[in-house]
Amino acid sequence: MTMTDMLGPHLPFLRRYARALTGAQTTGDTYVRVLLESLLDGNMRLPEGVPPRLGLYRLFHELWTSNIHLPGEEEASADSSSVEQRLQALQPDNREALLLTSIEDFTVAEAAYILETSEEEVQEEIDAALSAIDQNLQSRVLIIEDEAIIALDLENLVNELGHHVVGIAATRDDAVRLARQRRPELILTDIKLADGSSGVDAVVSIVEDLDVPVVFITAYPEFLLTGQRPEPTYLVTKPFSRDTVRATIGQALFFHRPRMAA
């Protein structure tokens, strides 16, 4: 089996994870590209005796914690210092452990292997990260979803997590109108909407005049994780769990709030 055959199915989801961890599509994709180049050049090798996906994420974390200089870092945005302050306030392991288990569906034991730590420490970090999210990251949320039952489930979940739903839209036009009227701080959106319109198109129109993070929640992640066009930084796959939505919302707000303040 070639390296492409072995790792190809896992790369879209590693890119998703890298973006959520770093808070930016460009930065996350750069880490993944550098990792692949290192594998192809023979500078890094997949661990033996573990599934390829598990080994790939472990190598990614070796790179992530190596303080490597990434191409384009000198062009970092002016708000990077405020992001760094937030990163220091919430230790990296907090976010890593939570994202690995809640978004990437690794077990606590697998996350411990990836992070090279104990299961007990992973669980402690998950609990600490969830506590930080619940205490510090409440927001006003717009839901864009055309299936009434799913929209209601999301609304109940978002409210339970301490956020406030400012509206639910089933079409692109409704979403744009509500966003302009109610100025949400976060958007949760599906891809396919009731009138045949697209959640992607709705978001493109909304962010033209509103700086707001967006979490895509879809049963069709392959439509967005193609590697051939701009892709979302935050993506949740249906059917979703409470912890997955909780972690992804927290990560989106974690990186976006300091940018808005700056």
VEXDREN-2710 file (C-alpha; in Angstrom, 1 decimal):
% VEXDREN-2710
k/r/px/py/pz
1/MET/0.0/0.0/0.0
2/THR/1.3/3.4/-1.0
3/MET/1.6/6.3/1.5
4/THR/-1.2/8.1/-0.5
5/ASP/-3.5/5.1/-0.2
6/MET/-2.7/4.7/3.5
7/LEU/-3.0/8.4/4.6
8/GLY/-5.3/9.9/1.9
9/PRO/-8.6/9.1/3.7
10/HIS/-7.4/10.7/6.9
11/LEU/-6.0/14.0/5.5
12/PRO/-9.2/15.9/5.1
13/PHE/-10.0/15.3/8.8
14/LEU/-6.4/16.1/9.9
15/ARG/-6.8/19.4/8.1
16/ARG/-10.1/20.0/9.9
17/TYR/-8.4/19.3/13.2
18/ALA/-5.3/21.4/12.4
19/ARG/-7.5/24.4/11.6
20/ALA/-9.6/24.0/14.7
21/LEU/-6.4/23.7/16.8
22/THR/-4.7/26.7/15.3
23/GLY/-7.8/28.8/14.6
24/ALA/-7.0/29.5/11.0
25/GLN/-7.4/27.6/7.7
26/THR/-4.0/28.8/6.3
27/THR/-2.0/28.0/9.4
28/GLY/-3.6/24.6/9.9
29/ASP/-3.1/23.6/6.3
30/THR/0.5/24.7/6.4
31/TYR/1.2/22.4/9.4
32/VAL/-0.3/19.5/7.5
33/ARG/1.6/20.3/4.4
34/VAL/4.9/20.5/6.3
35/LEU/4.1/17.1/8.0
36/LEU/3.5/15.5/4.6
37/GLU/6.6/16.9/3.1
38/SER/8.6/15.6/6.1
39/LEU/7.1/12.1/5.6
40/LEU/7.9/12.1/1.9
41/ASP/11.4/13.4/2.5
42/GLY/12.0/10.7/5.1
43/ASN/12.6/13.2/7.9
44/MET/9.6/11.7/9.8
45/ARG/8.3/8.2/9.8
46/LEU/4.9/6.8/10.9
47/PRO/5.1/4.8/14.1
48/GLU/4.9/1.1/13.7
49/GLY/2.3/-1.1/15.3
50/VAL/-0.6/1.4/15.4
51/PRO/-3.3/2.3/12.8
52/PRO/-2.1/4.9/10.2
53/ARG/-4.6/7.5/11.5
54/LEU/-3.4/7.3/15.0
55/GLY/0.2/7.4/14.0
56/LEU/-0.5/10.4/11.7
57/TYR/-2.0/12.5/14.5
58/ARG/0.8/11.6/16.8
59/LEU/3.4/12.8/14.2
60/PHE/1.3/16.0/13.7
61/HIS/1.6/16.7/17.4
62/GLU/5.3/16.2/17.4
63/LEU/5.4/18.8/14.7
64/TRP/2.9/21.1/16.5
65/THR/5.0/21.1/19.7
66/SER/8.4/21.4/18.0
67/ASN/8.3/25.3/17.6
68/ILE/9.0/24.9/13.9
69/HIS/9.2/28.0/11.8
70/LEU/6.3/27.8/9.3
71/PRO/6.5/29.4/5.9
72/GLY/4.7/32.8/6.0
73/GLU/4.9/33.3/9.7
74/GLU/6.5/36.6/9.2
75/GLU/3.2/37.7/7.6
76/ALA/1.1/36.9/10.7
77/SER/-1.7/39.3/11.4
78/ALA/-1.5/42.2/13.8
79/ASP/-3.8/40.5/16.3
80/SER/-1.5/37.5/16.9
81/SER/-0.4/38.9/20.2
82/SER/-3.9/38.9/21.6
83/VAL/-4.4/35.3/20.4
84/GLU/-1.2/34.3/22.1
85/GLN/-2.4/35.8/25.3
86/ARG/-5.6/33.6/25.1
87/LEU/-3.5/30.5/24.2
88/GLN/-1.4/31.1/27.3
89/ALA/-4.5/31.4/29.4
90/LEU/-5.9/28.1/28.2
91/GLN/-3.0/25.6/28.1
92/PRO/-2.5/23.8/24.8
93/ASP/-3.1/20.4/26.2
94/ASN/-6.5/21.6/27.3
95/ARG/-7.6/22.3/23.8
96/GLU/-5.7/19.3/22.2
97/ALA/-7.3/16.7/24.5
98/LEU/-10.8/18.1/24.1
99/LEU/-10.5/18.5/20.3
100/LEU/-9.1/15.0/19.8
101/THR/-11.8/13.3/21.8
102/SER/-14.8/15.5/21.0
103/ILE/-14.2/16.4/17.4
104/GLU/-12.0/13.7/16.1
105/ASP/-13.6/10.9/18.0
106/PHE/-10.4/9.4/19.5
107/THR/-10.8/7.6/22.8
108/VAL/-9.1/8.9/25.9
109/ALA/-6.5/6.1/25.5
110/GLU/-5.8/7.1/21.9
111/ALA/-5.6/10.8/22.8
112/ALA/-3.1/9.9/25.5
113/TYR/-1.0/8.1/22.9
114/ILE/-1.1/11.0/20.5
115/LEU/-0.2/13.5/23.2
116/GLU/2.3/11.2/24.9
117/THR/0.8/11.5/28.3
118/SER/-1.4/9.4/30.6
119/GLU/-5.2/8.8/30.3
120/GLU/-5.7/10.4/33.7
121/GLU/-4.0/13.6/32.5
122/VAL/-6.0/13.6/29.3
123/GLN/-9.3/13.4/31.2
124/GLU/-8.2/16.2/33.6
125/GLU/-7.4/18.4/30.6
126/ILE/-10.7/17.7/29.0
127/ASP/-12.6/18.6/32.1
128/ALA/-10.5/21.8/32.5
129/ALA/-11.1/22.9/28.9
130/LEU/-14.9/22.3/29.1
131/SER/-15.0/24.3/32.4
132/ALA/-13.1/27.2/30.7
133/ILE/-15.5/27.2/27.7
134/ASP/-18.6/27.1/29.9
135/GLN/-17.4/30.0/32.1
136/ASN/-15.9/32.4/29.6
137/LEU/-17.3/31.9/26.1
138/GLN/-21.1/32.6/26.0
139/SER/-22.4/34.2/22.8
140/ARG/-25.3/35.2/20.6
141/VAL/-25.9/32.5/18.0
142/LEU/-27.7/32.4/14.7
143/ILE/-28.7/28.9/13.5
144/ILE/-29.1/28.3/9.8
145/GLU/-30.9/24.9/9.4
146/ASP/-33.9/23.9/7.3
147/GLU/-34.8/20.7/9.1
148/ALA/-37.1/21.8/12.0
149/ILE/-36.2/18.9/14.3
150/ILE/-32.5/19.4/13.9
151/ALA/-32.9/23.1/14.3
152/LEU/-34.8/22.6/17.6
153/ASP/-32.2/20.1/18.8
154/LEU/-29.4/22.7/18.1
155/GLU/-31.4/25.5/19.7
156/ASN/-31.9/23.4/22.9
157/LEU/-28.3/22.4/23.0
158/VAL/-26.9/25.9/22.4
159/ASN/-29.2/27.2/25.2
160/GLU/-28.1/24.5/27.5
161/LEU/-24.5/25.4/26.9
162/GLY/-25.2/29.0/28.1
163/HIS/-25.5/30.7/24.7
164/HIS/-28.4/32.7/23.4
165/VAL/-30.1/31.8/20.1
166/VAL/-31.0/35.1/18.3
167/GLY/-32.8/33.4/15.4
168/ILE/-33.3/30.3/13.2
169/ALA/-33.2/30.6/9.4
170/ALA/-34.2/28.0/6.9
171/THR/-33.1/29.8/3.7
172/ARG/-30.2/32.0/2.5
173/ASP/-32.3/35.1/2.4
174/ASP/-33.8/34.6/5.9
175/ALA/-30.3/34.0/7.2
176/VAL/-28.8/37.2/5.7
177/ARG/-31.8/39.2/7.0
178/LEU/-31.6/37.9/10.5
179/ALA/-27.8/38.3/10.7
180/ARG/-28.1/42.0/9.7
181/GLN/-31.0/42.6/12.1
182/ARG/-29.7/40.7/15.2
183/ARG/-25.9/40.8/14.8
184/PRO/-25.0/37.3/16.1
185/GLU/-21.5/36.6/17.5
186/LEU/-21.5/33.0/16.1
187/ILE/-23.2/31.2/13.3
188/LEU/-24.1/27.5/13.1
189/THR/-25.1/26.5/9.6
190/ASP/-26.0/23.5/7.4
191/ILE/-25.0/23.4/3.8
192/LYS/-28.2/22.5/2.0
193/LEU/-31.2/24.7/2.8
194/ALA/-35.0/24.5/2.3
195/ASP/-35.3/26.5/-1.0
196/GLY/-32.4/24.8/-2.7
197/SER/-30.0/27.6/-1.5
198/SER/-26.7/27.0/0.2
199/GLY/-25.6/27.8/3.7
200/VAL/-22.2/28.5/2.2
201/ASP/-23.7/31.2/0.0
202/ALA/-25.5/32.6/3.1
203/VAL/-22.3/32.8/5.0
204/VAL/-20.4/34.5/2.2
205/SER/-23.1/37.2/2.1
206/ILE/-23.2/37.6/5.9
207/VAL/-19.4/38.0/6.5
208/GLU/-19.2/40.7/3.9
209/ASP/-20.4/43.2/6.6
210/LEU/-20.3/41.1/9.8
211/ASP/-17.1/39.7/11.4
212/VAL/-18.4/36.5/12.9
213/PRO/-17.0/32.9/13.2
214/VAL/-18.9/30.2/11.4
215/VAL/-19.3/26.5/12.3
216/PHE/-20.6/24.3/9.5
217/ILE/-22.8/21.4/10.7
218/THR/-23.4/18.9/7.9
219/ALA/-24.1/15.3/7.0
220/TYR/-21.9/15.8/4.0
221/PRO/-18.4/16.8/5.1
222/GLU/-16.9/15.4/1.9
223/PHE/-18.5/18.3/0.1
224/LEU/-16.4/20.8/2.0
225/LEU/-13.2/18.8/2.7
226/THR/-12.1/18.4/-0.9
227/GLY/-8.7/20.2/-0.6
228/GLN/-9.6/21.9/-3.9
229/ARG/-11.2/25.2/-2.7
230/PRO/-11.4/27.3/0.4
231/GLU/-12.7/25.1/3.2
232/PRO/-14.2/25.9/6.6
233/THR/-12.1/26.3/9.7
234/TYR/-14.8/24.7/11.9
235/LEU/-16.8/21.7/10.7
236/VAL/-19.0/19.3/12.7
237/THR/-20.4/16.1/11.1
238/LYS/-24.0/15.0/11.6
239/PRO/-25.2/13.2/13.6
240/PHE/-23.5/15.5/16.1
241/SER/-22.9/15.0/19.8
242/ARG/-23.3/17.6/22.6
243/ASP/-19.5/17.6/23.4
244/THR/-18.6/18.0/19.7
245/VAL/-20.7/21.0/19.3
246/ARG/-19.6/22.4/22.6
247/ALA/-15.9/22.0/21.8
248/THR/-16.2/23.4/18.3
249/ILE/-18.2/26.5/19.5
250/GLY/-15.6/27.0/22.2
251/GLN/-12.7/26.8/19.8
252/ALA/-14.3/29.2/17.3
253/LEU/-15.0/31.8/20.0
254/PHE/-11.7/31.3/21.7
255/PHE/-9.8/32.5/18.6
256/HIS/-12.4/35.0/17.3
257/ARG/-13.1/37.1/20.4
258/PRO/-9.6/38.6/20.8
259/ARG/-9.6/39.5/17.0
260/MET/-12.9/41.4/17.5
261/ALA/-11.6/43.2/20.6
262/ALA/-8.4/44.2/18.7
END
